[in-house]
C-alpha cells in the first residue's frame, strides 16, 4: 500500500463567511496530498506530462465530519490501496492536528489519457514502475 502524509495550514483566503474552510478548497487539499505522494515516490505530474500522458479527475467524493478553521494545521493522508488497472482510486483523510479530529474523508478517481489522442488508456509503465514496489 502506498501512503503519504503532508500538512497544510489553513489560510484566511481558504475560509468562507462562516469562518469555515470553504468546501471547494478541500479538492485543492486533495491535490496537494496527491502531488506530494507522487513527489515522494519520484514521480511528478510534470514527468507524467513529459511522457505524453495527463491525469484528469474522473470522480470526487467527500464525507464531511467536522469543520476546519483559519490558521489550523491540517494533515492530509493520501492512500493508494492497489495497483490500478484503469481508474486510479486515491483515498484521502484530512485531520485537524490542532483539535485531533477528522475533518473529512473522501476519494478522488483519476484516469490516464494519452496527450496526443486525449483518449483514456491503462496506467503507463512510468506510473506502474514507480508504485509497484509498495505492493510486493
N, C-alpha and C positions, 0 to 999 in steps of 0.2 A: 504494500500500500504506500502510495506517495502522499506525504502530508507535510504541510508548511504552516508556519505561524509568522505573522508580521503585525506590527502595531501602527495605528494612526491616531492622531489627536484631532478631536472634532473642532473644526474651525467655526468661527462665528458665521461665516458665509454658508456653512452647511446646514444651518438651522432655519426653521420657519417662524412664523409669528407666534406660535405656541412655545417657542424655545426648544422644541424637539429637533433632532436631526430630520430634515425633510426626507420623506420616503424615497424619492428618486436618487438621493445620494448613496443609498445602500448598494445600488447597482455599480456605482463608481468604486465603492469599497470592495465589492466582489472582484472587480477588475484589478485593483491593487493587489489583492490576495493571489489571483491567478498569475499576474505578471511577476510577482516576487517568487512564487513557487517555481515558475518556469526558469527564472533567472538563477535560482539556487541549483537547478539541475543542468545549467549551462546552455539553456535554450531560451532565446528571446523571440518576441513577435517579429522583430526586425530580421532575425536569421531565418525564421519561417517564411517571411515575405521574400527574402532574397533567394530562397529555394523554390519560389514560384507558387506559394500557397497563401491563402488567407484563412482566418478562423472566425467567421461570423457567428453571432449568437443565434441559436435556433429557438431556445425556450428559457424562461427565467421563472423561478417560483420563490416566494418569500413567505415565511410564517413569522409574524411579529410577536414578540414576547414581552418586551419592555422598551420604553423609550430610551434613547441616548441623548445626551445634552452637551451643550457647548463646553469645551475645554476638557471633556472626559477623554481618557486614553482607552482606545478600543483595541482588542486583539481580534484579528481576522484569522480564523483557522480554515485552511483550504485543503480539501482531500480529494484525491483521485483514487477511487477504490479498486478499479480494474483497468486492464488494458482495453481501450475501446476498439470495437470492430468497425464502427462507423461514427456514431454520436459520442462525443466526449462529454461525459456527465461529471461535473465537479460540484461537490458539496461544500457549503460554507456555513460556519458558525461564527457569529460575531458576539463577543462578550465585552461587557464593561469591566475593565480592570479595576477601576476606582470603586465600583459597587459590588463586584464579584457576582454579576448576574448575566444570564444570557439575554442579549438584546434581540437576536433573531437567528433563525436557521433558514436555510434555503439552498437552492442549487441553480446552476447555470448549465445549459446544454449547448455545445458548440459543434459545428461541423467543419470539416476541411473542404475548401473549394480550390480548384486549380485557377490560378490567376489568369492564365491565357484563355480558358474557356468559361470561367465563372460557373462551373458545374461541380456539384458535390462529388467527393471521392473518399476513399478509405484514408485513414491517417497515414501520412507519408513516413518513410523509413527514418528521416531525421527526427521525427517525434517518437516513434516506437523505440528507436535505438536509445534515446535519452531517458526513457521511462522504464524500459524492461527490467533493469537491474533491481528495481523496487518490488518486483513481483516474482523473483526467483526463489 
